[in-house]
């Protein structure tokens, strides 16, 4: 890296003028800097086999959705409501441990598959024959941050690449005017653990997620600041391009610089492509209603789900839709919280599946709806549920997954997965397989060894073939 005052001056210059990056100097950056290497870190690459799936949309539900209230009906829990649980449980907040707490919500069989789903999920019920419901998930931690790292990156430790970064590293990007890994963040703020949820970790920084806002300025510092003349901007960019090209010539293997140059080039291309993607005004009113954009409760989440479809339609490889904070963390008022959350997310999530299907995109796009863990079958306080790592539910659609299929089972109360258990490492291996990637061969040299997304598993990760069509 640059040393002394020159390095400090350069960092200050970059901080002050990052928003001025535009197309005028990008040709110079490309010709002077990229000419030094033949490697294109984002070039589209084939997987180890020809897959159905080409893209992923992850609808991530922070906090731990309650499986026995949404996806996993438990008649025995209802019958024994108010009684002590017969076994010893792993409880996060021991002082607030209560008795068995039944779900106040009815379950109904949906679709030709007869999949049982909560009355809170009428939208999902409409697409029951298009989803794969996994009721036997299991993870490694009951702490939010650690469990988030497991579901996103495979281990409880920070600093590892997220799933989206691995996918991009393995497959590259078919398009160059949009980021290949886009994060549609909640306008209410960042999720728990912040940007670690879409980090590239020890992979080159070019593979990290790019946050988009659904309204206002989509990407921070993308537009030229007001008051900067074309001549001044050209001078700034020429200087910046010269500094970067010179430094790249002396340090051609610098991954951080390579990522920075790639991002500058992408910034120029994005100035034209991003506004068009985010403009949903031309979408038919019927499509907006499909996503619940006509409903104040679901409008914001619905717009981001619609944007996710528009992004994969234009070749984006991996899209994540996040909620701020940890709204599914229902330590109290579990039932009321679930009513509000499902009113916000159910119609948009189902609308996304329906829209992808009718556009012929569902077969090539995996939609995954999941949190980081589940909830306990006993009460916490009067009306809440505590964390549970031994069982949770998620659903997948498209991308070669078995439609109308409910997989696995939990015990009579929904505390522990008991049949056809799927660990997070198995889920990761299966997702990579659906994308044409081998989870054992997709590796990166890190700290003297070949590291992979799934090598953290105590037991060897497996592709869960029963989930695939």
TORSE-402649 format. One record per residue (C-alpha): x negated, y negated, z negated. Coordinates in nm, 2 decimals. Example, Ala and Ser with C-alpha at 12.3 -4.5 7.8 and 13.67 -1.06 7.14 Angstrom:
BEGIN
+--------+--------+--------+
|     px |     py |     pz |
+--------+--------+--------+
|  -1.23 |   0.45 |  -0.78 |
|  -1.37 |   0.11 |  -0.71 |
+--------+--------+--------+
***
This chain:
BEGIN
+--------+--------+--------+
|     px |     py |     pz |
+--------+--------+--------+
|   0.00 |   0.00 |   0.00 |
|  -0.11 |  -0.37 |   0.03 |
|  -0.30 |  -0.50 |  -0.27 |
|  -0.32 |  -0.81 |  -0.49 |
|  -0.16 |  -1.14 |  -0.41 |
|  -0.09 |  -1.04 |  -0.05 |
|   0.12 |  -0.74 |  -0.16 |
|   0.32 |  -0.96 |  -0.40 |
|   0.37 |  -1.23 |  -0.13 |
|   0.49 |  -0.97 |   0.11 |
|   0.74 |  -0.82 |  -0.14 |
|   0.87 |  -1.17 |  -0.22 |
|   0.90 |  -1.24 |   0.16 |
|   1.10 |  -0.92 |   0.21 |
|   1.33 |  -1.00 |  -0.08 |
|   1.39 |  -1.35 |   0.04 |
|   1.45 |  -1.27 |   0.40 |
|   1.60 |  -0.92 |   0.41 |
|   1.93 |  -1.06 |   0.51 |
|   1.78 |  -1.22 |   0.82 |
|   1.68 |  -0.89 |   0.98 |
|   1.84 |  -0.88 |   1.32 |
|   1.79 |  -0.77 |   1.68 |
|   1.54 |  -1.03 |   1.79 |
|   1.24 |  -0.86 |   1.63 |
|   1.36 |  -0.50 |   1.62 |
|   1.23 |  -0.43 |   1.97 |
|   0.89 |  -0.54 |   1.85 |
|   0.91 |  -0.32 |   1.54 |
|   1.02 |  -0.02 |   1.75 |
|   0.75 |  -0.06 |   2.02 |
|   0.46 |  -0.15 |   1.78 |
|   0.54 |   0.08 |   1.49 |
|   0.72 |   0.38 |   1.63 |
|   0.46 |   0.41 |   1.91 |
|   0.22 |   0.53 |   1.64 |
|   0.41 |   0.85 |   1.58 |
|   0.61 |   1.10 |   1.79 |
|   0.82 |   1.21 |   1.50 |
|   1.17 |   1.09 |   1.48 |
|   1.30 |   1.17 |   1.13 |
|   1.67 |   1.12 |   1.24 |
|   1.66 |   1.29 |   1.57 |
|   1.94 |   1.54 |   1.61 |
|   1.82 |   1.90 |   1.55 |
|   1.99 |   2.23 |   1.59 |
|   2.05 |   2.45 |   1.29 |
|   1.94 |   2.81 |   1.26 |
|   2.26 |   2.92 |   1.43 |
|   2.56 |   2.77 |   1.62 |
|   2.81 |   2.66 |   1.35 |
|   3.17 |   2.53 |   1.38 |
|   3.10 |   2.25 |   1.14 |
|   2.91 |   1.94 |   1.24 |
|   3.01 |   1.69 |   0.97 |
|   3.12 |   1.67 |   0.60 |
|   3.36 |   1.44 |   0.42 |
|   3.33 |   1.47 |   0.05 |
|   3.61 |   1.33 |  -0.16 |
|   3.44 |   1.32 |  -0.50 |
|   3.66 |   1.30 |  -0.81 |
|   3.44 |   1.17 |  -1.09 |
|   3.51 |   1.29 |  -1.45 |
|   3.64 |   1.64 |  -1.41 |
|   3.99 |   1.70 |  -1.28 |
|   4.21 |   1.93 |  -1.50 |
|   4.24 |   2.27 |  -1.32 |
|   4.53 |   2.40 |  -1.52 |
|   4.73 |   2.09 |  -1.45 |
|   4.66 |   2.07 |  -1.08 |
|   4.55 |   2.39 |  -0.92 |
|   4.55 |   2.69 |  -1.16 |
|   4.89 |   2.77 |  -1.31 |
|   4.87 |   2.95 |  -1.65 |
|   5.21 |   3.09 |  -1.78 |
|   5.04 |   3.24 |  -2.08 |
|   4.91 |   2.89 |  -2.18 |
|   5.27 |   2.77 |  -2.16 |
|   5.40 |   3.05 |  -2.37 |
|   5.13 |   3.00 |  -2.64 |
|   5.14 |   2.63 |  -2.65 |
|   5.04 |   2.49 |  -2.99 |
|   4.87 |   2.81 |  -3.11 |
|   4.50 |   2.84 |  -3.18 |
|   4.28 |   2.97 |  -2.90 |
|   4.20 |   3.33 |  -2.98 |
|   3.83 |   3.30 |  -2.90 |
|   3.55 |   3.06 |  -2.98 |
|   3.51 |   2.79 |  -2.71 |
|   3.23 |   2.57 |  -2.61 |
|   3.36 |   2.22 |  -2.70 |
|   3.19 |   1.89 |  -2.62 |
|   3.36 |   1.69 |  -2.89 |
|   3.39 |   1.94 |  -3.18 |
|   3.56 |   1.71 |  -3.43 |
|   3.86 |   1.66 |  -3.20 |
|   3.92 |   2.03 |  -3.12 |
|   4.29 |   2.11 |  -3.11 |
|   4.53 |   2.39 |  -3.03 |
|   4.63 |   2.54 |  -2.69 |
|   4.78 |   2.26 |  -2.47 |
|   5.02 |   2.37 |  -2.19 |
|   5.06 |   2.17 |  -1.88 |
|   5.37 |   1.95 |  -1.86 |
|   5.38 |   1.99 |  -1.48 |
|   5.56 |   2.25 |  -1.28 |
|   5.38 |   2.46 |  -1.01 |
|   5.55 |   2.54 |  -0.68 |
|   5.45 |   2.78 |  -0.40 |
|   5.36 |   2.59 |  -0.08 |
|   5.33 |   2.68 |   0.28 |
|   5.34 |   3.02 |   0.44 |
|   5.04 |   3.12 |   0.22 |
|   5.25 |   3.07 |  -0.10 |
|   4.97 |   2.88 |  -0.26 |
|   5.07 |   2.75 |  -0.61 |
|   5.01 |   2.38 |  -0.66 |
|   5.11 |   2.13 |  -0.92 |
|   5.42 |   1.90 |  -0.86 |
|   5.17 |   1.61 |  -0.88 |
|   5.03 |   1.72 |  -0.54 |
|   5.31 |   1.70 |  -0.29 |
|   5.07 |   1.58 |  -0.02 |
|   4.83 |   1.87 |  -0.07 |
|   5.13 |   2.10 |  -0.07 |
|   5.20 |   2.00 |   0.29 |
|   4.85 |   2.11 |   0.40 |
|   4.83 |   2.42 |   0.18 |
|   4.80 |   2.64 |   0.49 |
|   4.50 |   2.44 |   0.60 |
|   4.29 |   2.45 |   0.28 |
|   4.07 |   2.69 |   0.09 |
|   4.14 |   2.66 |  -0.28 |
|   3.85 |   2.79 |  -0.51 |
|   3.98 |   2.85 |  -0.86 |
|   3.67 |   3.02 |  -0.99 |
|   3.40 |   2.75 |  -0.99 |
|   3.14 |   2.74 |  -1.26 |
|   2.86 |   2.49 |  -1.34 |
|   2.57 |   2.44 |  -1.58 |
|   2.65 |   2.14 |  -1.80 |
|   2.93 |   1.96 |  -1.98 |
|   2.75 |   1.63 |  -1.97 |
|   2.87 |   1.40 |  -1.69 |
|   2.53 |   1.29 |  -1.57 |
|   2.37 |   1.64 |  -1.57 |
|   2.68 |   1.80 |  -1.41 |
|   2.69 |   1.53 |  -1.14 |
|   2.33 |   1.61 |  -1.06 |
|   2.41 |   1.98 |  -1.04 |
|   2.70 |   1.93 |  -0.80 |
|   2.51 |   1.68 |  -0.59 |
|   2.15 |   1.80 |  -0.60 |
|   2.14 |   2.15 |  -0.75 |
|   1.96 |   2.08 |  -1.08 |
|   2.04 |   1.89 |  -1.40 |
|   1.72 |   1.68 |  -1.35 |
|   1.72 |   1.34 |  -1.18 |
|   1.51 |   1.26 |  -0.88 |
|   1.63 |   1.53 |  -0.65 |
|   1.79 |   1.49 |  -0.30 |
|   2.17 |   1.49 |  -0.28 |
|   2.35 |   1.74 |  -0.06 |
|   2.41 |   1.47 |   0.21 |
|   2.04 |   1.40 |   0.22 |
|   1.96 |   1.77 |   0.27 |
|   2.22 |   1.80 |   0.55 |
|   2.07 |   1.49 |   0.73 |
|   1.72 |   1.63 |   0.68 |
|   1.82 |   1.96 |   0.83 |
|   2.04 |   1.84 |   1.12 |
|   1.94 |   1.48 |   1.19 |
|   2.19 |   1.23 |   1.35 |
|   2.37 |   1.25 |   1.68 |
|   2.42 |   0.87 |   1.68 |
|   2.18 |   0.59 |   1.63 |
|   2.40 |   0.28 |   1.59 |
|   2.55 |   0.40 |   1.25 |
|   2.39 |   0.55 |   0.94 |
|   2.42 |   0.92 |   0.94 |
|   2.50 |   0.94 |   0.57 |
|   2.76 |   0.68 |   0.46 |
|   2.90 |   0.62 |   0.11 |
|   3.24 |   0.46 |   0.08 |
|   3.21 |   0.32 |  -0.27 |
|   3.50 |   0.21 |  -0.49 |
|   3.55 |  -0.17 |  -0.50 |
|   3.59 |  -0.13 |  -0.88 |
|   3.22 |  -0.05 |  -0.92 |
|   2.97 |   0.23 |  -0.90 |
|   3.04 |   0.59 |  -1.02 |
|   2.87 |   0.73 |  -1.32 |
|   2.49 |   0.78 |  -1.25 |
|   2.52 |   0.52 |  -0.98 |
|   2.31 |   0.55 |  -0.67 |
|   2.16 |   0.88 |  -0.79 |
|   2.47 |   1.04 |  -0.65 |
|   2.35 |   0.97 |  -0.29 |
|   1.97 |   0.96 |  -0.34 |
|   1.72 |   1.11 |  -0.10 |
|   1.51 |   1.21 |  -0.41 |
|   1.17 |   1.35 |  -0.30 |
|   1.28 |   1.36 |   0.07 |
|   1.18 |   1.07 |   0.28 |
|   1.39 |   0.76 |   0.19 |
|   1.54 |   0.75 |   0.54 |
|   1.77 |   1.04 |   0.44 |
|   1.95 |   0.86 |   0.15 |
|   2.31 |   0.75 |   0.17 |
|   2.41 |   0.40 |   0.29 |
|   2.69 |   0.24 |   0.09 |
|   2.97 |   0.07 |   0.28 |
|   3.24 |  -0.16 |   0.15 |
|   3.58 |  -0.11 |   0.29 |
|   3.65 |  -0.48 |   0.29 |
|   3.45 |  -0.80 |   0.31 |
|   3.08 |  -0.77 |   0.40 |
|   3.05 |  -0.40 |   0.47 |
|   2.68 |  -0.38 |   0.41 |
|   2.48 |  -0.62 |   0.19 |
|   2.23 |  -0.84 |   0.37 |
|   2.33 |  -0.72 |   0.71 |
|   2.43 |  -1.07 |   0.85 |
|   2.19 |  -1.36 |   0.91 |
|   2.23 |  -1.61 |   0.63 |
|   2.41 |  -1.94 |   0.71 |
|   2.18 |  -2.22 |   0.79 |
|   1.90 |  -2.01 |   0.94 |
|   1.83 |  -2.12 |   1.29 |
|   1.75 |  -1.88 |   1.57 |
|   1.39 |  -2.02 |   1.59 |
|   1.33 |  -1.98 |   1.22 |
|   1.47 |  -1.63 |   1.23 |
|   1.25 |  -1.54 |   1.52 |
|   0.94 |  -1.67 |   1.34 |
|   1.03 |  -1.47 |   1.02 |
|   1.09 |  -1.15 |   1.21 |
|   0.78 |  -1.18 |   1.42 |
|   0.57 |  -1.23 |   1.11 |
|   0.75 |  -0.94 |   0.94 |
|   0.71 |  -0.72 |   1.24 |
|   0.34 |  -0.79 |   1.26 |
|   0.29 |  -0.71 |   0.89 |
|   0.47 |  -0.39 |   0.92 |
|   0.31 |  -0.28 |   1.25 |
|  -0.04 |  -0.35 |   1.11 |
|   0.03 |  -0.17 |   0.79 |
|   0.18 |   0.13 |   0.97 |
|  -0.12 |   0.16 |   1.20 |
|  -0.34 |   0.19 |   0.88 |
|  -0.10 |   0.42 |   0.70 |
|   0.09 |   0.63 |   0.96 |
|   0.20 |   0.89 |   0.71 |
|   0.36 |   0.65 |   0.47 |
|   0.72 |   0.78 |   0.43 |
|   0.84 |   0.47 |   0.25 |
|   0.73 |   0.24 |   0.53 |
|   0.86 |   0.48 |   0.79 |
|   1.20 |   0.46 |   0.62 |
|   1.19 |   0.08 |   0.59 |
|   1.11 |   0.04 |   0.96 |
|   1.39 |   0.29 |   1.05 |
|   1.63 |   0.09 |   0.84 |
|   1.54 |  -0.24 |   1.00 |
|   1.60 |  -0.09 |   1.35 |
|   1.93 |   0.06 |   1.23 |
|   2.03 |  -0.28 |   1.08 |
|   2.02 |  -0.44 |   1.43 |
|   2.23 |  -0.17 |   1.58 |
|   2.48 |  -0.18 |   1.30 |
|   2.55 |  -0.55 |   1.35 |
|   2.76 |  -0.45 |   1.65 |
|   2.89 |  -0.11 |   1.55 |
|   2.99 |  -0.16 |   1.18 |
|   3.26 |  -0.43 |   1.23 |
|   3.44 |  -0.22 |   1.49 |
|   3.44 |   0.09 |   1.27 |
|   3.58 |  -0.10 |   0.97 |
|   3.86 |  -0.27 |   1.16 |
|   4.16 |  -0.05 |   1.12 |
|   4.41 |  -0.31 |   1.25 |
|   4.44 |  -0.13 |   1.58 |
|   4.54 |   0.20 |   1.41 |
|   4.91 |   0.29 |   1.46 |
|   5.14 |   0.21 |   1.17 |
|   5.23 |   0.58 |   1.15 |
|   4.87 |   0.66 |   1.09 |
|   4.84 |   0.41 |   0.82 |
|   5.15 |   0.55 |   0.65 |
|   5.00 |   0.90 |   0.68 |
|   4.71 |   0.78 |   0.46 |
|   4.94 |   0.60 |   0.22 |
|   4.82 |   0.26 |   0.32 |
|   5.17 |   0.13 |   0.30 |
|   5.19 |   0.22 |  -0.07 |
|   5.02 |  -0.02 |  -0.32 |
|   4.91 |   0.27 |  -0.54 |
|   4.73 |   0.46 |  -0.26 |
|   4.65 |   0.18 |  -0.02 |
|   4.29 |   0.12 |  -0.12 |
|   4.19 |   0.49 |  -0.14 |
|   4.39 |   0.56 |   0.18 |
|   4.19 |   0.30 |   0.37 |
|   3.86 |   0.46 |   0.27 |
|   3.99 |   0.80 |   0.37 |
|   4.09 |   0.66 |   0.71 |
|   3.75 |   0.50 |   0.74 |
|   3.59 |   0.84 |   0.67 |
|   3.78 |   0.98 |   0.97 |
|   3.67 |   0.69 |   1.19 |
|   3.31 |   0.74 |   1.09 |
|   3.29 |   1.12 |   1.16 |
|   3.48 |   1.05 |   1.48 |
|   3.19 |   0.83 |   1.58 |
|   2.92 |   1.09 |   1.50 |
|   2.84 |   1.01 |   1.13 |
|   2.71 |   1.34 |   0.98 |
|   2.80 |   1.30 |   0.61 |
|   3.06 |   1.07 |   0.44 |
|   3.13 |   1.05 |   0.07 |
|   3.42 |   0.87 |  -0.09 |
|   3.37 |   0.79 |  -0.45 |
|   3.58 |   0.65 |  -0.74 |
|   3.43 |   0.41 |  -0.98 |
|   3.34 |   0.52 |  -1.34 |
|   3.49 |   0.86 |  -1.43 |
|   3.87 |   0.82 |  -1.40 |
|   3.94 |   1.20 |  -1.42 |
|   3.77 |   1.22 |  -1.76 |
|   4.10 |   1.26 |  -1.95 |
|   4.00 |   1.28 |  -2.31 |
|   4.33 |   1.12 |  -2.40 |
|   4.66 |   1.07 |  -2.23 |
|   4.58 |   1.35 |  -1.99 |
|   4.92 |   1.38 |  -1.84 |
|   4.97 |   1.01 |  -1.78 |
|   4.62 |   0.97 |  -1.63 |
|   4.68 |   1.26 |  -1.39 |
|   5.01 |   1.11 |  -1.27 |
|   4.84 |   0.78 |  -1.19 |
|   4.53 |   0.94 |  -1.03 |
|   4.73 |   1.18 |  -0.81 |
|   4.96 |   0.89 |  -0.70 |
|   4.64 |   0.71 |  -0.59 |
|   4.46 |   1.00 |  -0.42 |
|   4.70 |   1.28 |  -0.31 |
|   4.86 |   1.13 |  -0.01 |
|   4.53 |   0.99 |   0.14 |
|   4.35 |   1.32 |   0.09 |
|   4.62 |   1.52 |   0.25 |
|   4.66 |   1.26 |   0.53 |
|   4.29 |   1.29 |   0.61 |
|   4.33 |   1.67 |   0.66 |
|   4.64 |   1.62 |   0.88 |
|   4.48 |   1.34 |   1.08 |
|   4.16 |   1.54 |   1.15 |
|   4.37 |   1.84 |   1.25 |
|   4.59 |   1.66 |   1.50 |
|   4.28 |   1.49 |   1.65 |
|   4.10 |   1.82 |   1.70 |
|   3.83 |   1.72 |   1.45 |
|   3.92 |   1.95 |   1.15 |
|   3.75 |   2.26 |   1.30 |
|   3.42 |   2.06 |   1.32 |
|   3.46 |   1.87 |   1.00 |
|   3.44 |   2.01 |   0.64 |
|   3.65 |   1.82 |   0.39 |
|   3.57 |   1.89 |   0.03 |
|   3.76 |   1.77 |  -0.27 |
|   3.58 |   1.83 |  -0.60 |
|   3.47 |   1.69 |  -0.94 |
|   3.17 |   1.79 |  -1.15 |
|   3.34 |   2.03 |  -1.39 |
|   3.69 |   2.11 |  -1.53 |
|   3.88 |   2.06 |  -1.86 |
|   3.96 |   2.28 |  -2.16 |
|   4.29 |   2.46 |  -2.22 |
|   4.31 |   2.32 |  -2.58 |
|   4.40 |   1.96 |  -2.68 |
|   4.15 |   1.69 |  -2.77 |
|   4.32 |   1.47 |  -3.01 |
|   4.70 |   1.45 |  -2.95 |
|   4.72 |   1.46 |  -2.57 |
|   4.37 |   1.49 |  -2.41 |
|   4.14 |   1.76 |  -2.27 |
|   3.77 |   1.79 |  -2.32 |
|   3.50 |   1.89 |  -2.07 |
|   3.46 |   2.25 |  -1.95 |
|   3.17 |   2.39 |  -1.74 |
|   3.30 |   2.75 |  -1.74 |
|   3.58 |   2.69 |  -1.50 |
|   3.70 |   2.43 |  -1.25 |
|   3.88 |   2.42 |  -0.92 |
|   3.81 |   2.25 |  -0.58 |
|   3.94 |   2.27 |  -0.23 |
|   3.79 |   2.27 |   0.11 |
|   3.94 |   2.23 |   0.46 |
|   3.81 |   2.28 |   0.81 |
|   3.46 |   2.36 |   0.93 |
|   3.52 |   2.74 |   0.95 |
|   3.66 |   2.78 |   0.60 |
|   3.95 |   3.03 |   0.55 |
|   4.28 |   2.83 |   0.58 |
|   4.56 |   2.90 |   0.34 |
|   4.34 |   3.10 |   0.11 |
|   4.32 |   3.09 |  -0.28 |
|   3.99 |   3.23 |  -0.40 |
|   3.90 |   3.37 |  -0.74 |
|   4.07 |   3.35 |  -1.08 |
|   4.02 |   3.24 |  -1.44 |
|   4.13 |   3.39 |  -1.77 |
|   4.49 |   3.37 |  -1.91 |
|   4.42 |   3.02 |  -2.04 |
|   4.20 |   2.88 |  -1.76 |
|   3.89 |   2.85 |  -1.98 |
|   3.65 |   3.07 |  -1.79 |
|   3.62 |   3.19 |  -1.43 |
|   3.65 |   3.57 |  -1.43 |
|   3.70 |   3.69 |  -1.07 |
|   3.50 |   3.61 |  -0.76 |
|   3.30 |   3.35 |  -0.95 |
|   3.14 |   3.08 |  -0.73 |
|   2.85 |   2.89 |  -0.89 |
|   2.75 |   2.55 |  -0.76 |
|   2.44 |   2.70 |  -0.59 |
|   2.67 |   2.94 |  -0.41 |
|   2.88 |   2.65 |  -0.30 |
|   2.58 |   2.47 |  -0.16 |
|   2.45 |   2.78 |   0.02 |
|   2.80 |   2.83 |   0.18 |
|   2.83 |   2.46 |   0.28 |
|   2.48 |   2.47 |   0.45 |
|   2.57 |   2.80 |   0.62 |
|   2.89 |   2.65 |   0.76 |
|   2.68 |   2.37 |   0.91 |
|   2.44 |   2.62 |   1.07 |
|   2.16 |   2.59 |   0.81 |
|   1.99 |   2.86 |   0.60 |
|   1.97 |   2.75 |   0.24 |
|   1.65 |   2.96 |   0.19 |
|   1.47 |   2.82 |   0.49 |
|   1.57 |   2.45 |   0.46 |
|   1.28 |   2.34 |   0.24 |
|   1.05 |   2.06 |   0.17 |
|   0.70 |   2.06 |   0.02 |
|   0.73 |   1.90 |  -0.33 |
|   0.48 |   1.92 |  -0.61 |
|   0.28 |   2.20 |  -0.45 |
|   0.58 |   2.42 |  -0.36 |
|   0.85 |   2.46 |  -0.10 |
|   1.16 |   2.32 |  -0.27 |
|   1.52 |   2.38 |  -0.16 |
|   1.87 |   2.27 |  -0.25 |
|   1.95 |   2.61 |  -0.40 |
|   1.63 |   2.74 |  -0.56 |
|   1.73 |   2.62 |  -0.90 |
|   1.98 |   2.90 |  -0.95 |
|   1.90 |   3.14 |  -1.23 |
|   2.04 |   3.41 |  -1.00 |
|   1.97 |   3.39 |  -0.63 |
|   2.23 |   3.17 |  -0.45 |
|   2.45 |   3.35 |  -0.21 |
|   2.67 |   3.25 |   0.09 |
|   3.03 |   3.33 |  -0.02 |
|   3.15 |   3.50 |   0.29 |
|   3.50 |   3.54 |   0.15 |
|   3.55 |   3.17 |   0.19 |
|   3.48 |   3.17 |   0.56 |
|   3.73 |   3.25 |   0.83 |
+--------+--------+--------+
***
